[in-house]
Amino acid sequence: MAKRSHNEVQESLRELTRIFRPKDPRKFVRDYIRKYRITGGYEDELTMLVERELTKLNSPAS
């Protein structure tokens, strides 16, 4: 399997967050890491990314 760059992983996760709007960001990230075989060690960083993206989605556009 070809390795994905870190930016590709982040962008993909942002898009999936916008589509699915998960209730539990940590579980969503764990499932994503397992499904796409992402190298370990990024779970906390990716969870924070999902939480930030959800916050953006939930805040009113200005």
N, C-alpha and C positions, 0 to 999 in steps of 0.2 A: 504494500500500500504506500502510495506517495505521501510524504509528510506535508501537512498543511502549515502555512506560515501562521504565526500568532495573530496577525491582523485579520486573516481570512476567518479564523475561528471566532474572533470577537465579532466581526461583522455578521457572520452567519448566526451567531447566538442572538445578536441584537434583532435581526430580522425575524427569527423564530419567536422571540419575546413579543415583538409587535403583533405577530399573527396569533399566538396562543394565549398571551396575557396570563401566565401561570399564577396560581394562588400561592404556591410554595416554591420560591426561587431556588432554594437549596436542592430540593428533590428534582426540579426541572434540570438544573445543572448536572446533577449526578446521572440522571437518565441520558442527557446529551453526551456526557463524557463516556459513558458505557456504550451507547449506540454508535458513536463515531470514533471510538477507540482513541480518544485524546490522551496524550501523555499525562500522567498524574502530576499533582503539585499545583495545578491551576484552579482547583475547585473554589477556593476562597475568593480569588481575584475575579473569576467568572461569575460567581454568585453576586458579588458587589456590582458587577457590570449589569446583570439582569435587574437587580434592585434599582439601580439608577435609571435604567431604561423604563421600568414600570412607573417610577416617580415622574418621569417626563411625560409618559402617556396619561397619567392621572391628573397632572396639573393643567389648568386651563391655558389654552394658547393665548399669547398676548400679541 
